[in-house]
Amino acid sequence: RAVQWDVVVIDEAHKLRNAYRPSNQMGQRLRWALEDRRKVLLTATPLQNSLLELYGLSTVIDEHIFGDVGSFRSQYMRQDSDIKELRERLAGFCKRTLRNQVTEYIQYTERHPITRPFQPTDDEHRFYEAVSAFLLREDTYSIPVRQRALITLILRKLLASSSHAIAGTLATMKERLEKIRDGQPAEDNLAEQIIALEELEDDYLDETLDLPESADGEQPVAVAPKIDLAKLKLEIAELERFITWAHSIGVDTKSHALLKALEIGFAEMAKTGAARKALVFTESRRTQEHLRSFLEANGHAGRVIIFNGTNTDPAAKAIYEKWLATNAGTGRASGSRAVDIRTALIEHFRDHADIMIATEAAAEGVNIQFCSLVINYDLPWNPQRIEQRIGRCQPAMRL
């Protein structure tokens, strides 16, 4: 705020779509710091979930364009809203460029999508149905009332990711209930906790799926049910049974399908002369760890690397330390561990590994254009993230 910037350029500006909310600290701080500066907001991520995303970005440019959030809702989010008027008001400051408008200047790489079907075992199917039935119940203590719809969505995504992912999350839920049973404080921010542990895409937190917002954009407080201790203990035991069941599944069918997908993908890339490099995206840290162990034990030993938001596992630390030693005195090290370890891991993938298993941390801000194969092991909540994943590479194909 103290610097008289001539212009401020904000890339990946969609991350400020909730800047109008008082709870969005980064958005609020940037709005305050840059309120009288010229600003250019850039994003390649379409706004598709809610018109409030558009409103939020407008407040970063000028908070007076549409007035307060209540006014915007009443004007443009009712069934009889004048969308033509909204487009006219946007025309002066919102510019959209479509892909077909730049083909004259950008040659897009040809893509070859392949789908690899698989059929879960009877035991996997029964487990899925049992957990799904549990999630449909509205009398459970495992899920905070105000986050029920959102957490149910997240749990279904983890359930589809791997038995390892859902087992770890169910254990987190069980630990929370045990704290309640023992009279210890148990916070209600379970959704945030799961998202942080698994490194799920942050789009989930933007979804207000369970309760309507008030005029100021905040959710009303839901009343938690009174605790029946006997019922609580039964639910803890039920979660324990689910956790044991999940672990008993071991290596699921989906993991074996990945092996076949890699075989198919590498064979196709060999035909075109592409490098033997595959970037595998998952929505779960636990699934990530499981897949690395599984692939290492099934023909890819020493050729698998993982990439996530923290990169604190022993293998990543060893790669980072070797990179620092190799590049000592070259000026390549920035001094920021977070930046340099990402560089070290990507260069290790380029030079020494065949497969990188990544969370959404690799979907933005990294250049992996030496890789030609993207595998969506887990599909994201926001389908536009598939395009972001592909954009890290210059893929010849995707699975």
FENWO-V746770 format. One record per run of one state. SS is the DSSP state (H for helix, E for strand, - for the rest). FROM is the first residue (numbers start at 1). TO is the last residue. If there is no record, write none. Layout:
BEGIN
{{SS | FROM | TO} {SS | FROM | TO}}
END
This chain:
BEGIN
{{- | 1 | 7} {E | 8 | 10} {- | 11 | 12} {H | 13 | 16} {- | 17 | 24} {H | 25 | 33} {- | 34 | 38} {E | 39 | 41} {- | 42 | 50} {H | 51 | 61} {- | 62 | 68} {H | 69 | 76} {- | 77 | 82} {H | 83 | 90} {- | 91 | 98} {H | 99 | 101} {- | 102 | 112} {E | 113 | 113} {- | 114 | 121} {H | 122 | 136} {- | 137 | 144} {H | 145 | 161} {- | 162 | 162} {H | 163 | 181} {- | 182 | 189} {H | 190 | 198} {- | 199 | 202} {H | 203 | 206} {- | 207 | 212} {E | 213 | 213} {- | 214 | 218} {E | 219 | 219} {- | 220 | 228} {H | 229 | 249} {- | 250 | 252} {H | 253 | 272} {- | 273 | 277} {E | 278 | 281} {- | 282 | 284} {H | 285 | 296} {- | 297 | 303} {E | 304 | 307} {- | 308 | 313} {H | 314 | 326} {- | 327 | 336} {H | 337 | 352} {- | 353 | 354} {E | 355 | 358} {- | 359 | 359} {H | 360 | 362} {- | 363 | 372} {E | 373 | 376} {- | 377 | 383} {H | 384 | 391} {- | 392 | 396} {E | 397 | 398} {- | 399 | 399}}
END
